[in-house]
Amino acid sequence: MNKSYVFYQGELVEESTVNISVRCKALNYGLACFEGIRAYWDEETNQLYGFKLKEHYERLLQSCKALNINIPYTVDELIDWTVKLLKKNNFKTTTYIRPMAFKGSNSIVPTLLDDDNRLVIYCQPLGSYSGKEALKVAVSSWTRLEDNMLPPRTKASAAYLNSGLASLEVTRNGYDEAIFLTKNGHVCEGPGENIFMVRKGKLITPPPSDNILEGITRDTVMMLAKEELGIEVVERSMARTELYAADELFFSGTAMEVTSVVEVDDRIVADGKPGEVSKKIKKLFFDITTGKNPKYAHFCTKVY
């Protein structure tokens, strides 16, 4: 078996040598934040492209700032270490990258004040996250966390218990994924992805004020819709029943990428097939992530 390497506390080490105590605050209290990043392998050019590394690491450092997890790295340093890590593991396939900043102290007190701040980055091959071209979803009875409770925009590890409960509920009932509502009954997002609706010729998505993660793939989708497809993009609150009347629905996210939703709460969306807008955006997205669109080459960092 090939050795697996991770970045941990300023160096590349064998994953098997990293030991984190069962008493660690990150494990006991979820005092951590993370990022999800992808690097896309292109067979034609034998190249691995890290997608929007800069934007992801800027968001990680913003999350660290909000949670008082002070890691001593710049965005450029984090990008350099990530490229070195991918090379060290000799990845030549589409790969998922997980940086996690956390409080490493074994103290029993759940405080964010201590100065034991750590960073680990690990990677693993990852193709299609859902394994499906289109999804059947349901609105969860679990409400999305509020920004003044546990801010979703920080990608705090502890917040994903909220996501796990919603996913557990709907998958046990035979659906592929969940949709959260806010406490005010507005459509929010999925457990790990943003949501888009096409209706009356416009692309509509919930605003940051409705407790969404300000997704980097979400930003890319909105840009492509406006600049490449000439579609008006509207950020506004969405009602649950609007989902039933949508012309198209789809999710976006680093893991989920761009994936159509064809059924919500046992209601068929439009004709029950992936829509033209989502199919066009999906193609544009994959052309960009595999380095095939020179216009957006700056989004990609070459590893080899």
Backbone as numpy.savetxt, mean C-alpha at the origin, in Angstrom:
# Nx Ny Nz CAx CAy CAz Cx Cy Cz
19.29 -24.06 0.01 18.44 -22.87 0.01 19.33 -21.62 0.01
18.98 -20.65 -0.83 19.73 -19.40 -0.86 19.53 -18.63 0.44
20.58 -17.94 0.87 20.47 -17.12 2.06 19.61 -15.89 1.77
18.86 -15.48 2.79 18.03 -14.28 2.68 18.67 -13.18 3.50
18.79 -11.99 2.89 19.41 -10.86 3.57 18.39 -9.77 3.83
18.58 -9.06 4.94 17.74 -7.92 5.29 18.65 -6.76 5.67
18.09 -5.56 5.63 18.76 -4.40 6.21 18.30 -4.29 7.65
19.27 -4.17 8.58 18.90 -4.01 10.00 19.92 -3.14 10.70
19.46 -2.03 11.19 20.27 -1.13 12.00 21.59 -0.75 11.32
21.50 -0.37 10.05 22.66 0.22 9.39 23.53 -0.73 8.60
23.12 -2.00 8.46 23.92 -2.92 7.67 23.06 -4.03 7.07
23.60 -4.68 6.03 22.95 -5.83 5.44 23.43 -7.08 6.16
22.48 -7.86 6.67 22.83 -9.06 7.44 21.94 -10.22 7.01
22.38 -11.44 7.33 21.52 -12.59 7.08 20.27 -12.49 7.95
19.13 -12.73 7.33 17.87 -12.61 8.06 17.85 -13.47 9.31
18.46 -14.65 9.23 18.43 -15.59 10.36 19.17 -15.07 11.58
20.00 -14.05 11.41 20.77 -13.52 12.54 20.04 -12.41 13.29
18.92 -11.94 12.75 18.18 -10.85 13.39 17.24 -11.44 14.44
17.43 -11.03 15.67 16.60 -11.51 16.77 15.93 -10.33 17.46
14.62 -10.39 17.56 13.86 -9.35 18.24 13.11 -10.00 19.39
13.25 -9.45 20.57 12.72 -10.06 21.79 11.19 -10.15 21.79
10.69 -11.17 22.47 9.23 -11.28 22.66 8.72 -10.15 23.53
9.63 -9.46 24.25 9.24 -8.34 25.08 9.23 -7.01 24.31
9.64 -7.04 23.07 9.77 -5.82 22.27 8.45 -5.05 22.20
8.52 -3.73 22.35 7.31 -2.90 22.31 6.58 -2.99 20.98
7.33 -3.14 19.91 6.69 -3.22 18.60 5.76 -4.43 18.53
6.19 -5.55 19.12 5.36 -6.75 19.15 4.22 -6.61 20.14
4.51 -6.10 21.33 3.50 -6.05 22.38 2.45 -4.96 22.19
2.85 -3.82 21.60 1.93 -2.68 21.52 1.74 -2.14 20.11
2.44 -2.71 19.14 2.30 -2.21 17.77 2.93 -0.84 17.58
3.99 -0.52 18.34 4.62 0.80 18.25 5.59 0.80 17.06
5.02 0.88 15.88 5.79 0.76 14.64 5.00 1.36 13.49
5.73 1.66 12.43 5.09 2.05 11.17 5.88 1.43 10.03
5.29 1.35 8.87 5.94 0.63 7.79 5.56 1.21 6.44
6.20 0.70 5.41 5.85 1.00 4.03 5.71 -0.30 3.25
4.94 -0.25 2.18 4.88 -1.33 1.22 5.35 -0.78 -0.12
6.38 -1.38 -0.67 6.99 -0.90 -1.91 7.14 -2.09 -2.86
7.08 -1.82 -4.14 7.33 -2.89 -5.11 8.50 -2.53 -6.02
9.20 -3.56 -6.44 10.18 -3.44 -7.52 9.73 -4.42 -8.60
9.62 -3.92 -9.83 9.06 -4.71 -10.93 10.16 -5.23 -11.85
10.11 -6.52 -12.14 11.07 -7.16 -13.02 10.57 -7.12 -14.46
11.44 -6.67 -15.37 11.11 -6.67 -16.80 12.01 -7.68 -17.50
11.39 -8.71 -18.03 12.13 -9.81 -18.66 12.87 -9.36 -19.91
12.28 -8.42 -20.65 12.88 -7.99 -21.92 14.22 -7.30 -21.71
14.30 -6.48 -20.68 15.53 -5.71 -20.44 16.38 -6.29 -19.31
15.90 -7.40 -18.71 16.61 -7.99 -17.55 16.90 -6.92 -16.49
15.88 -6.15 -16.18 16.05 -5.05 -15.24 14.96 -5.09 -14.17
15.36 -4.73 -12.96 14.43 -4.60 -11.84 14.25 -3.12 -11.54
13.00 -2.67 -11.52 12.70 -1.25 -11.34 11.99 -1.02 -10.00
12.63 -0.26 -9.12 11.97 0.14 -7.88 11.00 1.26 -8.18
9.72 1.07 -7.82 8.69 2.03 -8.20 8.47 3.08 -7.11
8.71 4.34 -7.48 8.48 5.49 -6.60 9.11 5.29 -5.21
10.37 4.90 -5.21 11.07 4.71 -3.94 11.12 6.02 -3.14
11.37 7.11 -3.83 11.47 8.41 -3.15 10.18 8.73 -2.41
9.05 8.60 -3.10 7.76 8.94 -2.49 7.44 8.04 -1.30
7.77 6.76 -1.42 7.51 5.83 -0.31 8.36 6.17 0.91
9.62 6.48 0.69 10.48 6.77 1.84 10.19 8.15 2.43
9.73 9.07 1.61 9.27 10.35 2.17 8.09 10.11 3.11
7.18 9.24 2.69 6.02 8.95 3.54 6.42 8.19 4.80
7.40 7.28 4.68 7.87 6.58 5.87 8.43 7.56 6.90
9.23 8.50 6.44 9.82 9.47 7.37 8.75 10.39 7.97
7.71 10.69 7.19 6.58 11.47 7.74 5.86 10.68 8.83
5.67 9.38 8.59 5.04 8.52 9.59 5.89 8.46 10.85
7.20 8.31 10.66 8.12 8.27 11.82 8.05 9.56 12.63
7.96 10.68 11.93 7.86 11.97 12.61 6.60 12.04 13.46
5.48 11.61 12.88 4.21 11.66 13.60 4.22 10.77 14.83
4.93 9.64 14.76 4.92 8.66 15.84 6.14 8.76 16.76
7.01 9.74 16.51 8.22 9.93 17.32 9.15 8.72 17.27
9.25 8.13 16.08 10.22 7.05 15.85 11.33 7.66 15.00
12.42 8.00 15.64 13.46 8.80 14.99 14.57 7.92 14.43
14.53 7.67 13.13 15.56 6.86 12.49 16.54 7.78 11.75
17.84 7.48 11.80 18.87 8.42 11.33 19.23 8.26 9.85
18.22 8.24 8.98 18.50 8.06 7.56 17.73 9.09 6.74
18.35 9.52 5.65 17.67 10.38 4.69 16.96 9.52 3.66
16.12 10.16 2.87 15.43 9.45 1.79 16.45 8.82 0.83
17.45 9.58 0.45 18.46 9.07 -0.49 19.22 7.88 0.09
19.53 7.94 1.37 20.23 6.82 2.01 19.34 5.57 2.03
18.06 5.74 2.29 17.14 4.61 2.31 16.99 3.98 0.92
16.97 4.82 -0.10 16.92 4.31 -1.47 18.19 3.51 -1.79
19.34 4.06 -1.43 20.61 3.37 -1.69 20.67 2.02 -0.99
20.25 1.97 0.26 20.25 0.71 0.99 19.28 -0.30 0.37
18.15 0.18 -0.11 17.17 -0.71 -0.72 17.72 -1.33 -2.01
18.38 -0.53 -2.82 18.98 -1.04 -4.05 20.06 -2.08 -3.71
20.88 -1.78 -2.72 21.92 -2.73 -2.29 21.30 -4.03 -1.79
20.19 -3.91 -1.05 19.52 -5.09 -0.50 18.97 -5.97 -1.62
18.33 -5.36 -2.61 17.78 -6.13 -3.73 18.90 -6.84 -4.49
20.01 -6.14 -4.69 21.16 -6.77 -5.35 21.73 -7.92 -4.52
21.86 -7.70 -3.22 22.41 -8.72 -2.33 21.58 -10.00 -2.38
20.26 -9.85 -2.47 19.37 -11.00 -2.56 19.25 -11.55 -3.97
19.84 -10.82 -4.92 19.85 -11.23 -6.33 18.43 -11.47 -6.87
17.52 -10.57 -6.50 16.14 -10.72 -6.96 16.03 -10.38 -8.44
15.47 -11.31 -9.17 15.19 -11.10 -10.60 13.77 -11.55 -10.89
12.88 -10.97 -10.11 11.44 -11.20 -10.21 10.77 -10.02 -9.53
9.50 -9.81 -9.81 8.79 -8.71 -9.14 8.79 -8.97 -7.63
9.16 -7.95 -6.87 9.50 -8.12 -5.46 8.78 -7.09 -4.60
8.34 -7.55 -3.44 7.73 -6.67 -2.44 8.79 -6.28 -1.41
8.83 -5.00 -1.05 9.83 -4.47 -0.12 9.11 -3.91 1.10
9.50 -4.33 2.28 8.85 -3.90 3.51 9.85 -3.25 4.47
9.92 -1.91 4.49 10.66 -1.23 5.55 9.74 -1.04 6.76
10.28 -1.31 7.94 9.50 -1.11 9.17 10.37 -0.41 10.21
9.88 0.73 10.67 10.54 1.47 11.75 9.78 1.19 13.03
10.52 0.90 14.13 9.81 0.50 15.33 10.58 0.83 16.60
9.84 0.83 17.69 10.42 0.98 19.02 10.88 -0.40 19.49
12.19 -0.53 19.72 12.75 -1.84 20.03 12.93 -2.14 21.50
12.60 -1.19 22.37 12.81 -1.37 23.80 11.98 -2.53 24.35
12.51 -3.17 25.38 11.79 -4.24 26.07 11.03 -3.73 27.30
11.00 -2.42 27.48 10.29 -1.83 28.61 8.80 -2.15 28.52
8.19 -2.36 29.67 6.78 -2.74 29.71 5.85 -1.55 29.47
6.41 -0.33 29.52 5.58 0.88 29.38 5.33 1.17 27.90
4.07 1.34 27.46 3.78 1.59 26.05 3.97 3.05 25.65
5.20 3.55 25.83 5.47 4.94 25.51 6.26 5.06 24.22
6.03 6.16 23.52 6.79 6.46 22.31 7.95 7.41 22.59
8.21 7.67 23.87 9.24 8.64 24.24 10.65 8.06 24.24
10.80 6.73 24.40 12.14 6.19 24.53 12.92 6.32 23.22
14.24 6.19 23.32 15.09 6.45 22.17 15.63 5.17 21.51
14.99 4.03 21.75 15.38 2.78 21.08 14.59 2.68 19.77
15.10 3.35 18.75 14.44 3.40 17.45 15.19 2.49 16.47
14.47 1.63 15.78 15.11 0.67 14.89 14.45 0.66 13.51
15.22 0.19 12.55 14.70 0.06 11.19 15.14 -1.26 10.60
14.19 -1.99 10.05 14.48 -3.22 9.32 13.82 -3.12 7.95
14.48 -3.65 6.93 13.90 -3.73 5.58 14.07 -5.16 5.10
12.98 -5.79 4.74 13.08 -7.13 4.16 12.32 -7.17 2.83
12.58 -8.18 2.04 12.00 -8.29 0.69 11.51 -9.71 0.45
10.57 -9.84 -0.46 10.13 -11.17 -0.87 9.49 -11.10 -2.25
9.62 -12.13 -3.07 8.95 -12.15 -4.36 7.44 -12.06 -4.17
6.78 -11.27 -5.04 5.32 -11.15 -4.95 4.77 -10.79 -6.32
3.95 -11.68 -6.84 3.25 -11.39 -8.09 1.91 -10.76 -7.78
0.83 -11.35 -8.29 -0.51 -10.83 -8.04 -0.89 -11.05 -6.59
-1.27 -9.97 -5.90 -1.63 -10.04 -4.48 -2.94 -10.78 -4.28
-3.95 -10.44 -5.07 -5.27 -11.06 -4.90 -5.39 -12.37 -5.67
-4.58 -12.51 -6.73 -4.67 -13.70 -7.56 -5.89 -13.70 -8.47
-6.60 -12.56 -8.56 -7.81 -12.48 -9.36 -7.82 -11.22 -10.22
-8.48 -11.30 -11.36 -8.61 -10.14 -12.25 -9.69 -9.18 -11.76
-10.68 -9.70 -11.04 -11.79 -8.89 -10.55 -12.28 -9.45 -9.22
-12.80 -8.56 -8.38 -13.13 -8.94 -7.01 -14.61 -8.75 -6.69
-15.08 -9.60 -5.78 -16.40 -9.45 -5.18 -16.18 -8.99 -3.74
-16.76 -7.85 -3.36 -16.47 -7.25 -2.07 -17.75 -7.01 -1.28
-17.57 -6.68 -0.01 -18.70 -6.34 0.85 -18.29 -5.23 1.79
-19.24 -4.39 2.15 -19.01 -3.35 3.14 -18.96 -4.00 4.51
-17.91 -3.71 5.26 -17.73 -4.31 6.57 -18.54 -3.59 7.64
-18.91 -4.32 8.67 -19.57 -3.70 9.82 -18.56 -2.97 10.71
-17.27 -3.23 10.49 -16.23 -2.53 11.25 -16.00 -1.16 10.64
-15.91 -0.14 11.47 -15.70 1.24 11.03 -14.21 1.54 10.93
-13.82 2.35 9.93 -12.42 2.74 9.78 -12.00 3.62 10.94
-10.75 3.44 11.38 -10.19 4.28 12.43 -10.20 5.74 12.03
-10.37 6.61 13.03 -10.37 8.05 12.79 -8.96 8.61 12.90
-8.71 9.71 12.20 -7.39 10.34 12.20 -6.96 10.75 13.60
-7.91 11.12 14.45 -7.58 11.57 15.80 -7.55 10.41 16.80
-7.66 9.19 16.27 -7.56 8.00 17.12 -6.23 7.29 16.84
-6.08 6.85 15.60 -4.86 6.20 15.15 -4.74 6.52 13.67
-4.03 7.59 13.32 -4.10 8.14 11.97 -3.74 7.16 10.86
-4.68 6.84 9.97 -4.40 5.91 8.86 -3.27 6.37 7.95
-3.06 7.68 7.83 -2.03 8.17 6.90 -0.62 7.84 7.36
-0.45 7.39 8.62 0.88 7.05 9.11 1.29 5.62 8.80
0.43 4.81 8.27 0.69 3.37 8.10 1.24 2.77 9.38
0.57 3.07 10.47 0.96 2.52 11.77 0.61 1.03 11.82
1.55 0.23 12.30 1.33 -1.22 12.35 0.08 -1.58 13.15
-0.13 -0.90 14.27 -1.26 -1.22 15.14 -2.60 -1.04 14.44
-2.65 -0.14 13.45 -3.91 0.14 12.75 -4.39 -1.03 11.92
-3.50 -1.96 11.63 -3.87 -3.05 10.73 -4.63 -4.17 11.43
-4.81 -4.07 12.74 -5.78 -4.94 13.40 -7.18 -4.58 12.92
-7.44 -3.28 12.76 -8.70 -2.80 12.19 -8.93 -3.42 10.81
-7.88 -3.43 9.99 -7.97 -4.02 8.65 -8.20 -5.53 8.73
-7.48 -6.18 9.65 -7.61 -7.63 9.78 -9.01 -8.07 10.18
-9.64 -7.30 11.06 -11.00 -7.65 11.49 -12.00 -7.52 10.34
-11.83 -6.46 9.54 -12.73 -6.28 8.40 -12.54 -7.38 7.37
-11.30 -7.72 7.09 -11.03 -8.79 6.11 -11.55 -10.13 6.60
-11.34 -10.41 7.88 -11.83 -11.67 8.45 -13.34 -11.79 8.28
-14.05 -10.71 8.58 -15.51 -10.73 8.51 -16.01 -11.07 7.11
-15.48 -10.38 6.11 -16.04 -10.55 4.76 -15.53 -11.81 4.07
-14.28 -12.19 4.30 -13.78 -13.40 3.63 -14.44 -14.65 4.19
-14.78 -14.63 5.48 -15.51 -15.76 6.05 -16.90 -15.89 5.43
-17.40 -14.78 4.91 -18.73 -14.80 4.28 -18.64 -14.96 2.77
-17.46 -15.29 2.26 -17.33 -15.65 0.85 -16.93 -14.53 -0.09
-16.56 -13.36 0.44 -16.14 -12.23 -0.41 -14.62 -12.18 -0.49
-14.13 -11.44 -1.48 -12.69 -11.34 -1.69 -12.03 -10.26 -0.84
-12.77 -9.19 -0.56 -12.18 -8.06 0.16 -13.29 -7.22 0.79
-12.88 -6.36 1.73 -13.82 -5.52 2.46 -13.74 -4.08 1.99
-14.78 -3.33 2.28 -14.77 -1.87 2.15 -15.17 -1.29 3.49
-14.39 -0.32 3.96 -14.69 0.38 5.20 -15.59 1.58 4.94
-16.44 1.89 5.92 -17.11 3.18 5.99 -16.51 3.97 7.15
-16.61 5.30 7.08 -16.22 6.15 8.20 -17.34 6.16 9.23
-17.10 6.78 10.38 -18.14 6.85 11.41 -19.34 7.66 10.93
-19.14 8.51 9.90 -20.23 9.29 9.32 -20.94 8.56 8.19
-20.52 7.32 7.91 -21.18 6.53 6.88 -20.66 6.76 5.48
-19.53 7.47 5.34 -18.95 7.67 4.02 -18.05 6.50 3.64
-18.00 6.20 2.35 -17.07 5.18 1.86 -15.65 5.66 2.14
-14.82 4.78 2.69 -13.46 5.14 3.04 -12.44 4.48 2.11
-12.17 3.21 2.31 -11.19 2.47 1.52 -11.30 1.00 1.87
-10.45 0.17 1.25 -10.36 -1.22 1.64 -9.39 -1.38 2.80
-9.20 -2.59 3.29 -8.28 -2.82 4.41 -6.83 -2.46 4.09
-6.46 -2.48 2.80 -5.10 -2.14 2.43 -5.01 -1.52 1.07
-6.08 -0.86 0.64 -6.10 -0.28 -0.70 -7.12 0.85 -0.78
-6.87 1.79 -1.68 -7.82 2.88 -1.95 -8.86 2.43 -2.95
-9.98 3.17 -3.01 -11.06 2.80 -3.90 -11.39 3.95 -4.86
-11.73 3.58 -6.09 -12.13 4.53 -7.12 -13.46 4.10 -7.71
-14.26 5.10 -8.08 -15.55 4.88 -8.73 -15.62 5.70 -10.01
-16.03 5.08 -11.10 -16.32 5.82 -12.33 -17.84 5.98 -12.41
-18.26 7.24 -12.50 -19.70 7.51 -12.59 -19.93 8.78 -13.39
-20.77 8.68 -14.39 -21.13 9.82 -15.24 -19.89 10.50 -15.83
-18.95 9.68 -16.26 -17.78 10.18 -16.95 -16.68 10.75 -16.08
-16.85 10.68 -14.75 -15.84 11.20 -13.83 -15.25 10.07 -13.00
-14.00 10.25 -12.60 -13.34 9.32 -11.69 -13.40 9.92 -10.30
-14.05 9.22 -9.37 -14.33 9.76 -8.05 -13.64 8.89 -7.00
-13.05 9.54 -6.00 -12.37 8.81 -4.93 -12.50 9.60 -3.62
-12.58 8.93 -2.48 -12.71 9.64 -1.20 -11.52 10.55 -0.92
-11.76 11.66 -0.23 -10.69 12.62 0.09 -9.91 12.19 1.32
-8.70 12.74 1.52 -7.93 12.43 2.73 -8.69 12.69 4.02
-9.60 13.65 4.03 -10.36 13.98 5.24 -11.33 12.87 5.64
-11.54 11.88 4.78 -12.37 10.73 5.13 -11.53 9.55 5.62
-10.40 9.88 6.23 -9.57 8.90 6.95 -8.95 7.82 6.06
-8.60 8.20 4.84 -7.91 7.25 3.96 -6.40 7.37 4.13
-5.71 6.33 3.68 -4.27 6.45 3.46 -4.08 7.18 2.14
-3.23 8.19 2.15 -2.97 8.93 0.91 -2.01 8.10 0.06
-2.60 7.17 -0.68 -1.84 6.16 -1.38 -0.97 6.70 -2.51
0.20 6.10 -2.66 1.11 6.50 -3.73 0.62 5.94 -5.07
0.09 4.74 -5.06 -0.55 4.21 -6.28 -1.79 5.04 -6.60
-2.52 5.44 -5.57 -3.69 6.31 -5.75 -3.30 7.58 -6.50
-2.21 8.23 -6.07 -1.75 9.44 -6.75 -1.42 9.16 -8.21
-0.81 8.01 -8.46 -0.45 7.64 -9.83 -1.70 7.44 -10.68
-2.70 6.77 -10.13 -3.96 6.55 -10.85 -4.62 7.87 -11.21
-4.69 8.80 -10.25 -5.33 10.10 -10.52 -4.57 10.87 -11.59
-3.24 10.81 -11.56 -2.43 11.48 -12.56 -2.67 10.89 -13.94
-2.70 9.57 -14.04 -2.91 8.90 -15.34 -4.29 9.21 -15.90
-5.29 9.22 -15.03 -6.64 9.51 -15.49 -6.73 10.91 -16.08
-6.10 11.87 -15.41 -6.16 13.27 -15.88 -5.28 13.50 -17.10
-4.02 13.08 -17.01 -3.05 13.45 -18.03 -3.07 12.54 -19.25
-3.38 11.28 -19.08 -3.33 10.33 -20.20 -4.70 10.02 -20.79
-5.74 10.03 -19.95 -7.08 9.68 -20.43 -8.01 10.88 -20.51
-7.58 12.03 -19.98 -8.42 13.23 -20.05 -9.69 13.13 -19.24
-9.66 12.36 -18.16 -10.85 12.16 -17.33 -10.78 13.09 -16.12
-11.89 13.73 -15.81 -11.94 14.58 -14.63 -11.89 13.72 -13.38
-11.02 14.09 -12.44 -10.89 13.36 -11.18 -11.46 14.22 -10.05
-12.33 13.63 -9.26 -13.00 14.36 -8.17 -12.72 13.64 -6.86
-12.18 14.37 -5.89 -12.01 13.84 -4.54 -13.16 14.37 -3.69
-14.06 13.50 -3.30 -15.21 13.91 -2.48 -15.72 12.71 -1.70
-16.52 13.00 -0.68 -17.14 11.93 0.09 -18.11 11.14 -0.79
-18.14 9.84 -0.55 -18.99 8.95 -1.34 -19.95 8.20 -0.41
-21.21 8.07 -0.84 -22.19 7.31 -0.08 -22.12 5.83 -0.46
-22.47 4.97 0.47 -22.43 3.53 0.22 -23.25 3.14 -1.00
-24.44 3.71 -1.13 -25.32 3.30 -2.24 -24.81 3.77 -3.60
-23.89 4.75 -3.60 -23.29 5.14 -4.88 -22.49 3.99 -5.48
-21.95 3.14 -4.62 -21.18 1.99 -5.11 -22.06 1.08 -5.97
-23.32 0.96 -5.59 -24.24 0.10 -6.32 -24.61 0.69 -7.68
-24.53 2.02 -7.79 -24.91 2.70 -9.03 -23.70 3.03 -9.91
-22.52 2.58 -9.52 -21.30 2.94 -10.24 -21.25 2.32 -11.63
-20.60 3.02 -12.54 -20.31 2.47 -13.87 -19.10 1.54 -13.81
-18.17 1.86 -12.89 -17.00 1.02 -12.64 -16.54 1.24 -11.21
-15.93 0.21 -10.64 -15.23 0.34 -9.36 -13.91 -0.38 -9.47
-12.88 0.17 -8.81 -11.62 -0.57 -8.72 -10.82 -0.11 -7.51
-9.95 -1.01 -7.07 -9.03 -0.73 -5.97 -7.67 -0.33 -6.55
-6.89 0.41 -5.75 -5.49 0.66 -6.08 -4.65 0.56 -4.82
-3.42 0.09 -4.99 -2.51 -0.01 -3.86 -1.23 -0.70 -4.28
-0.20 -0.59 -3.47 1.08 -1.21 -3.82 0.93 -2.71 -3.98
0.28 -3.37 -3.03 0.08 -4.81 -3.14 -1.02 -5.13 -4.16
-2.16 -4.43 -4.07 -3.31 -4.71 -4.93 -3.10 -4.22 -6.36
-2.20 -3.25 -6.56 -1.96 -2.61 -7.86 -3.25 -1.95 -8.35
-3.74 -2.32 -9.53 -5.03 -1.80 -10.02 -5.91 -3.01 -10.31
-6.94 -3.20 -9.49 -7.78 -4.40 -9.59 -9.25 -4.03 -9.56
-9.99 -4.51 -10.54 -11.41 -4.18 -10.68 -12.27 -4.83 -9.60
-13.35 -4.14 -9.25 -14.38 -4.67 -8.36 -15.66 -4.81 -9.18
-16.21 -6.02 -9.24 -17.37 -6.26 -10.10 -18.64 -6.59 -9.33
-18.53 -6.66 -8.00 -19.72 -6.94 -7.19 -19.52 -6.35 -5.80
-20.56 -5.65 -5.31 -20.52 -5.07 -3.96 -21.80 -5.44 -3.22
-21.65 -6.05 -2.05 -22.83 -6.42 -1.25 -23.85 -7.20 -2.08
-23.36 -8.12 -2.89 -24.20 -8.97 -3.74 -24.94 -8.20 -4.84
-24.49 -6.98 -5.11 -25.02 -6.22 -6.26 -23.94 -6.21 -7.35
-24.33 -6.56 -8.56 -23.41 -6.54 -9.68 -23.11 -5.09 -10.07
-21.85 -4.77 -10.26 -21.45 -3.43 -10.71 -21.54 -3.39 -12.24
-22.40 -2.50 -12.75 -22.59 -2.34 -14.20 -22.88 -3.70 -14.84
-22.03 -4.13 -15.80 -22.29 -5.41 -16.47 -21.54 -6.58 -15.85
-20.91 -6.32 -14.69 -20.23 -7.40 -13.99 -18.86 -7.75 -14.54
-18.30 -6.87 -15.36 -16.97 -7.10 -15.94 -16.07 -5.89 -15.66
-14.75 -6.09 -15.67 -13.85 -4.94 -15.52 -14.15 -3.89 -16.58
-14.20 -2.61 -16.15 -14.57 -1.52 -17.06 -13.41 -1.02 -17.89
-13.73 -0.22 -18.89 -12.71 0.27 -19.82 -11.72 1.23 -19.15
-12.21 2.08 -18.26 -11.30 3.02 -17.60 -10.27 2.28 -16.76
-10.74 1.34 -15.96 -9.80 0.59 -15.10 -8.83 -0.23 -15.94
-9.29 -0.79 -17.04 -8.39 -1.58 -17.89 -7.31 -0.71 -18.52
-7.69 0.50 -18.95 -6.71 1.42 -19.55 -5.70 1.89 -18.50
-6.19 2.23 -17.32 -5.29 2.69 -16.25 -4.35 1.56 -15.84
-4.87 0.36 -15.76 -4.04 -0.79 -15.39 -2.91 -1.00 -16.38
-3.21 -0.91 -17.67 -2.17 -1.08 -18.69 -1.13 0.03 -18.60
-1.58 1.26 -18.47 -0.67 2.39 -18.32 0.23 2.20 -17.10
-0.37 1.76 -16.01 0.36 1.56 -14.76 1.48 0.54 -14.93
1.17 -0.60 -15.52 2.19 -1.64 -15.67 3.26 -1.27 -16.70
2.89 -0.49 -17.69 3.92 0.01 -18.63 4.92 0.92 -17.90
4.41 1.73 -16.99 5.28 2.63 -16.24 6.18 1.85 -15.28
5.59 0.92 -14.53 6.35 0.22 -13.48 7.42 -0.70 -14.05
7.28 -1.11 -15.30 8.30 -1.97 -15.91 9.19 -1.20 -16.88
9.19 0.14 -16.75 10.14 0.95 -17.51 9.85 1.11 -18.98
8.60 0.86 -19.39 8.28 0.89 -20.82 7.72 2.23 -21.29
7.59 3.19 -20.38 7.06 4.50 -20.75 8.10 5.57 -20.40
8.87 6.03 -21.40 9.95 7.01 -21.13 9.47 8.28 -20.45
8.21 8.65 -20.68 7.67 9.88 -20.08 7.73 9.83 -18.55
7.59 8.63 -18.01 7.54 8.49 -16.56 8.73 7.68 -16.03
9.83 7.72 -16.75 11.01 6.96 -16.35 11.53 7.39 -14.98
11.27 8.65 -14.61 11.76 9.16 -13.32 11.05 8.50 -12.12
9.96 7.80 -12.37 9.28 7.09 -11.28 10.03 5.82 -10.87
10.92 5.35 -11.74 11.54 4.04 -11.55 13.04 4.18 -11.26
13.50 3.40 -10.28 14.91 3.33 -9.96 15.46 1.99 -10.44
16.43 2.02 -11.33 17.03 0.79 -11.84 17.91 0.17 -10.76
17.74 -1.13 -10.56 18.52 -1.83 -9.55 19.82 -2.36 -10.14
19.76 -2.88 -11.38 20.95 -3.48 -12.01 21.47 -2.58 -13.12
